[in-house]
Amino acid sequence: MLNIDGNGPEEEILSVLDVPPGKMGCIIAIKESCNAEILIGGPRGPPDKVFIIGPVQQVNKAEAILR
């Protein structure tokens, strides 16, 4: 079904980024500036990766800030 009028739910995506050593502290500031969920691998996942989930524009914004 096509969303022609733009009133439907916003598409969400998942992005996985590598975080250089020593830069994980920047994630907190990015979480506060973007309307996307940012999950850190931590003890159950890879410690050098973050998972960004949310609306396309917000995920792109978070990716740009991280890079």
N, C-alpha and C positions, 0 to 999 in steps of 0.2 A: 504494500500500500504506500503510495506516495504522499508525502507531507507537503502540499502545495501552499497552504496559507501560513506556514511557519508556527502554528500553534501547538504542534506535537512535542513530545519529549525531546530534549536535546541529546544528540548522539554522544555516547561516552566511549573512551578508548583506554587502553592500557599501554603504557610505555615502560621499558626497563632500561635504566642507564647505569653505566659503571661510574663509580665515584672514586676519584684519586685518593690515595692515603692522606689523611690529615684534613680532608675537606668535608667530612661527614657533619661537622658542626654547622656548616652553612645551611643544612637541610631545615633546621628550625625556622630560620628567617624566611626561607622559601615557602614553607608550609603556611606561614602567616600572610604571605602576599598573594597567594594563589587560591582559587576556589577549587582545589583538586586534593584528593587524598594521596599522601606520599607515605609509603611504607618502606621501612628499612629492613633489609634481610635479617640481620641480627642472629640470635642463637639458632633459629630454625631455618635460616636461609643464608645465601651468600652475603658476607659482611660488607662486601665492596659494591653492592648493587642497591638501587632504590627502585621501587615500583610506584609509578604515578598513575592514578586512576581518576577519571573525571571527564568533564566536557572537553571537547577537542581543543577549543581555544585556551582553556586553562592549563591543559596538559602541555600544549605547545609553549605557553608562557613559562611554565615551570622548567621545561627542557631548556629553553633559551637561557634562563637565569643560571641553571646548573652548568651549562657549557661555558 
